[in-house]
Amino acid sequence: SYPLKGSENTREGAATVAQSWIVATDYFMFTGDSKPLEHLTDPQYPAYQAILNGKNLQKQDGRLFGKPCSVQFDTQELIDGDTFDTQFLVHQNERVIERVKGKAAKIPAVDAYMKIRTKYVGSQWKVVAVVAEEK
């Protein structure tokens, strides 16, 4: 569900929604349930397309199994009055992808920086863009 702080037009509200988006993405990759992710994302921006791409990938590749990622706040930058970039260090544990066709495959653990752009839309922070790069 949408985080309570996500309705606050504050730095903390933006950071809470950004972190929730990472956790919801992890949840989606394990369960196939994209609803929590969709609640945090504005459909008119690129981040929403990432969800649709993820759904297609899951149909082709299959689901993931393993431990959830850990998320650590790194930096936050005000872009303009209603937009923040919040960066996190994300540690993804080793995972297994259960292939739709073929054998299951291991995906090694990785540390990455994820920069989540949030915009205050209406009365809530929404994720509008995401950039990930390996540490």
C-alpha positions as protocol buffer text, in pm:
chain_id: "A"
residue {
  index: 1
  type: SER
  ca { x: 0 y: 0 z: 0 }
}
residue {
  index: 2
  type: TYR
  ca { x: 103 y: 362 z: -46 }
}
residue {
  index: 3
  type: PRO
  ca { x: 324 y: 489 z: 242 }
}
residue {
  index: 4
  type: LEU
  ca { x: 168 y: 749 z: 475 }
}
residue {
  index: 5
  type: LYS
  ca { x: 467 y: 985 z: 448 }
}
residue {
  index: 6
  type: GLY
  ca { x: 430 y: 977 z: 68 }
}
residue {
  index: 7
  type: SER
  ca { x: 157 y: 1239 z: 85 }
}
residue {
  index: 8
  type: GLU
  ca { x: 380 y: 1486 z: 271 }
}
residue {
  index: 9
  type: ASN
  ca { x: 536 y: 1745 z: 40 }
}
residue {
  index: 10
  type: THR
  ca { x: 875 y: 1709 z: 213 }
}
residue {
  index: 11
  type: ARG
  ca { x: 1221 y: 1562 z: 150 }
}
residue {
  index: 12
  type: GLU
  ca { x: 1127 y: 1270 z: 375 }
}
residue {
  index: 13
  type: GLY
  ca { x: 808 y: 1208 z: 178 }
}
residue {
  index: 14
  type: ALA
  ca { x: 1005 y: 1191 z: -148 }
}
residue {
  index: 15
  type: ALA
  ca { x: 1269 y: 959 z: 6 }
}
residue {
  index: 16
  type: THR
  ca { x: 1004 y: 730 z: 157 }
}
residue {
  index: 17
  type: VAL
  ca { x: 832 y: 682 z: -178 }
}
residue {
  index: 18
  type: ALA
  ca { x: 1166 y: 630 z: -357 }
}
residue {
  index: 19
  type: GLN
  ca { x: 1272 y: 360 z: -108 }
}
residue {
  index: 20
  type: SER
  ca { x: 925 y: 200 z: -119 }
}
residue {
  index: 21
  type: TRP
  ca { x: 960 y: 179 z: -499 }
}
residue {
  index: 22
  type: ILE
  ca { x: 1281 y: -25 z: -469 }
}
residue {
  index: 23
  type: VAL
  ca { x: 1122 y: -260 z: -215 }
}
residue {
  index: 24
  type: ALA
  ca { x: 807 y: -292 z: -430 }
}
residue {
  index: 25
  type: THR
  ca { x: 1022 y: -372 z: -736 }
}
residue {
  index: 26
  type: ASP
  ca { x: 1189 y: -652 z: -541 }
}
residue {
  index: 27
  type: TYR
  ca { x: 846 y: -780 z: -428 }
}
residue {
  index: 28
  type: PHE
  ca { x: 724 y: -772 z: -790 }
}
residue {
  index: 29
  type: MET
  ca { x: 1026 y: -971 z: -913 }
}
residue {
  index: 30
  type: PHE
  ca { x: 957 y: -1245 z: -655 }
}
residue {
  index: 31
  type: THR
  ca { x: 576 y: -1256 z: -672 }
}
residue {
  index: 32
  type: GLY
  ca { x: 471 y: -1119 z: -1009 }
}
residue {
  index: 33
  type: ASP
  ca { x: 238 y: -876 z: -826 }
}
residue {
  index: 34
  type: SER
  ca { x: 296 y: -529 z: -973 }
}
residue {
  index: 35
  type: LYS
  ca { x: 10 y: -347 z: -794 }
}
residue {
  index: 36
  type: PRO
  ca { x: 224 y: -197 z: -509 }
}
residue {
  index: 37
  type: LEU
  ca { x: 473 y: -75 z: -770 }
}
residue {
  index: 38
  type: GLU
  ca { x: 200 y: 77 z: -986 }
}
residue {
  index: 39
  type: HIS
  ca { x: 60 y: 274 z: -687 }
}
residue {
  index: 40
  type: LEU
  ca { x: 401 y: 444 z: -649 }
}
residue {
  index: 41
  type: THR
  ca { x: 454 y: 524 z: -1017 }
}
residue {
  index: 42
  type: ASP
  ca { x: 302 y: 790 z: -1241 }
}
residue {
  index: 43
  type: PRO
  ca { x: 182 y: 624 z: -1566 }
}
residue {
  index: 44
  type: GLN
  ca { x: 281 y: 922 z: -1783 }
}
residue {
  index: 45
  type: TYR
  ca { x: 655 y: 892 z: -1704 }
}
residue {
  index: 46
  type: PRO
  ca { x: 934 y: 646 z: -1806 }
}
residue {
  index: 47
  type: ALA
  ca { x: 941 y: 457 z: -1474 }
}
residue {
  index: 48
  type: TYR
  ca { x: 597 y: 314 z: -1555 }
}
residue {
  index: 49
  type: GLN
  ca { x: 730 y: 167 z: -1880 }
}
residue {
  index: 50
  type: ALA
  ca { x: 991 y: -18 z: -1672 }
}
residue {
  index: 51
  type: ILE
  ca { x: 707 y: -199 z: -1492 }
}
residue {
  index: 52
  type: LEU
  ca { x: 550 y: -305 z: -1823 }
}
residue {
  index: 53
  type: ASN
  ca { x: 890 y: -423 z: -1947 }
}
residue {
  index: 54
  type: GLY
  ca { x: 932 y: -621 z: -1624 }
}
residue {
  index: 55
  type: LYS
  ca { x: 597 y: -794 z: -1676 }
}
residue {
  index: 56
  type: ASN
  ca { x: 702 y: -898 z: -2027 }
}
residue {
  index: 57
  type: LEU
  ca { x: 1040 y: -1022 z: -1902 }
}
residue {
  index: 58
  type: GLN
  ca { x: 872 y: -1232 z: -1633 }
}
residue {
  index: 59
  type: LYS
  ca { x: 648 y: -1398 z: -1890 }
}
residue {
  index: 60
  type: GLN
  ca { x: 956 y: -1487 z: -2096 }
}
residue {
  index: 61
  type: ASP
  ca { x: 1207 y: -1569 z: -1822 }
}
residue {
  index: 62
  type: GLY
  ca { x: 1015 y: -1673 z: -1512 }
}
residue {
  index: 63
  type: ARG
  ca { x: 1021 y: -1566 z: -1148 }
}
residue {
  index: 64
  type: LEU
  ca { x: 1307 y: -1502 z: -909 }
}
residue {
  index: 65
  type: PHE
  ca { x: 1373 y: -1680 z: -580 }
}
residue {
  index: 66
  type: GLY
  ca { x: 1604 y: -1568 z: -300 }
}
residue {
  index: 67
  type: LYS
  ca { x: 1633 y: -1311 z: -23 }
}
residue {
  index: 68
  type: PRO
  ca { x: 1502 y: -955 z: -65 }
}
residue {
  index: 69
  type: CYS
  ca { x: 1749 y: -676 z: -133 }
}
residue {
  index: 70
  type: SER
  ca { x: 1875 y: -439 z: 135 }
}
residue {
  index: 71
  type: VAL
  ca { x: 1842 y: -65 z: 78 }
}
residue {
  index: 72
  type: GLN
  ca { x: 2057 y: 209 z: 233 }
}
residue {
  index: 73
  type: PHE
  ca { x: 1996 y: 583 z: 186 }
}
residue {
  index: 74
  type: ASP
  ca { x: 2289 y: 755 z: 13 }
}
residue {
  index: 75
  type: THR
  ca { x: 2213 y: 1110 z: -112 }
}
residue {
  index: 76
  type: GLN
  ca { x: 1923 y: 1334 z: -206 }
}
residue {
  index: 77
  type: GLU
  ca { x: 1920 y: 1630 z: -442 }
}
residue {
  index: 78
  type: LEU
  ca { x: 1645 y: 1884 z: -507 }
}
residue {
  index: 79
  type: ILE
  ca { x: 1599 y: 1915 z: -884 }
}
residue {
  index: 80
  type: ASP
  ca { x: 1324 y: 2178 z: -871 }
}
residue {
  index: 81
  type: GLY
  ca { x: 1040 y: 2274 z: -638 }
}
residue {
  index: 82
  type: ASP
  ca { x: 849 y: 1948 z: -679 }
}
residue {
  index: 83
  type: THR
  ca { x: 1116 y: 1699 z: -793 }
}
residue {
  index: 84
  type: PHE
  ca { x: 1387 y: 1512 z: -599 }
}
residue {
  index: 85
  type: ASP
  ca { x: 1654 y: 1262 z: -700 }
}
residue {
  index: 86
  type: THR
  ca { x: 1712 y: 1022 z: -411 }
}
residue {
  index: 87
  type: GLN
  ca { x: 1998 y: 774 z: -438 }
}
residue {
  index: 88
  type: PHE
  ca { x: 2030 y: 448 z: -249 }
}
residue {
  index: 89
  type: LEU
  ca { x: 2294 y: 179 z: -226 }
}
residue {
  index: 90
  type: VAL
  ca { x: 2112 y: -145 z: -300 }
}
residue {
  index: 91
  type: HIS
  ca { x: 2257 y: -487 z: -222 }
}
residue {
  index: 92
  type: GLN
  ca { x: 2090 y: -769 z: -412 }
}
residue {
  index: 93
  type: ASN
  ca { x: 2165 y: -1110 z: -268 }
}
residue {
  index: 94
  type: GLU
  ca { x: 2236 y: -1404 z: -496 }
}
residue {
  index: 95
  type: ARG
  ca { x: 1912 y: -1516 z: -660 }
}
residue {
  index: 96
  type: VAL
  ca { x: 1783 y: -1798 z: -873 }
}
residue {
  index: 97
  type: ILE
  ca { x: 1564 y: -1738 z: -1176 }
}
residue {
  index: 98
  type: GLU
  ca { x: 1325 y: -2020 z: -1252 }
}
residue {
  index: 99
  type: ARG
  ca { x: 1325 y: -2025 z: -1630 }
}
residue {
  index: 100
  type: VAL
  ca { x: 999 y: -2069 z: -1818 }
}
residue {
  index: 101
  type: LYS
  ca { x: 1196 y: -2269 z: -2076 }
}
residue {
  index: 102
  type: GLY
  ca { x: 1518 y: -2443 z: -1977 }
}
residue {
  index: 103
  type: LYS
  ca { x: 1710 y: -2484 z: -1652 }
}
residue {
  index: 104
  type: ALA
  ca { x: 1704 y: -2251 z: -1355 }
}
residue {
  index: 105
  type: ALA
  ca { x: 1996 y: -2008 z: -1344 }
}
residue {
  index: 106
  type: LYS
  ca { x: 2186 y: -1836 z: -1062 }
}
residue {
  index: 107
  type: ILE
  ca { x: 2217 y: -1460 z: -1064 }
}
residue {
  index: 108
  type: PRO
  ca { x: 2518 y: -1342 z: -861 }
}
residue {
  index: 109
  type: ALA
  ca { x: 2491 y: -1091 z: -577 }
}
residue {
  index: 110
  type: VAL
  ca { x: 2545 y: -730 z: -681 }
}
residue {
  index: 111
  type: ASP
  ca { x: 2578 y: -387 z: -521 }
}
residue {
  index: 112
  type: ALA
  ca { x: 2432 y: -101 z: -720 }
}
residue {
  index: 113
  type: TYR
  ca { x: 2341 y: 262 z: -684 }
}
residue {
  index: 114
  type: MET
  ca { x: 1980 y: 334 z: -770 }
}
residue {
  index: 115
  type: LYS
  ca { x: 1877 y: 694 z: -827 }
}
residue {
  index: 116
  type: ILE
  ca { x: 1501 y: 737 z: -804 }
}
residue {
  index: 117
  type: ARG
  ca { x: 1343 y: 1058 z: -936 }
}
residue {
  index: 118
  type: THR
  ca { x: 1018 y: 1148 z: -760 }
}
residue {
  index: 119
  type: LYS
  ca { x: 778 y: 1428 z: -846 }
}
residue {
  index: 120
  type: TYR
  ca { x: 499 y: 1567 z: -628 }
}
residue {
  index: 121
  type: VAL
  ca { x: 190 y: 1503 z: -842 }
}
residue {
  index: 122
  type: GLY
  ca { x: -147 y: 1615 z: -708 }
}
residue {
  index: 123
  type: SER
  ca { x: -109 y: 1534 z: -339 }
}
residue {
  index: 124
  type: GLN
  ca { x: 142 y: 1249 z: -353 }
}
residue {
  index: 125
  type: TRP
  ca { x: 502 y: 1175 z: -447 }
}
residue {
  index: 126
  type: LYS
  ca { x: 526 y: 951 z: -753 }
}
residue {
  index: 127
  type: VAL
  ca { x: 828 y: 783 z: -910 }
}
residue {
  index: 128
  type: VAL
  ca { x: 889 y: 921 z: -1259 }
}
residue {
  index: 129
  type: ALA
  ca { x: 1235 y: 788 z: -1354 }
}
residue {
  index: 130
  type: VAL
  ca { x: 1496 y: 540 z: -1232 }
}
residue {
  index: 131
  type: VAL
  ca { x: 1868 y: 506 z: -1304 }
}
residue {
  index: 132
  type: ALA
  ca { x: 2071 y: 210 z: -1178 }
}
residue {
  index: 133
  type: GLU
  ca { x: 2447 y: 163 z: -1204 }
}
residue {
  index: 134
  type: GLU
  ca { x: 2669 y: -105 z: -1055 }
}
residue {
  index: 135
  type: LYS
  ca { x: 2891 y: 9 z: -771 }
}
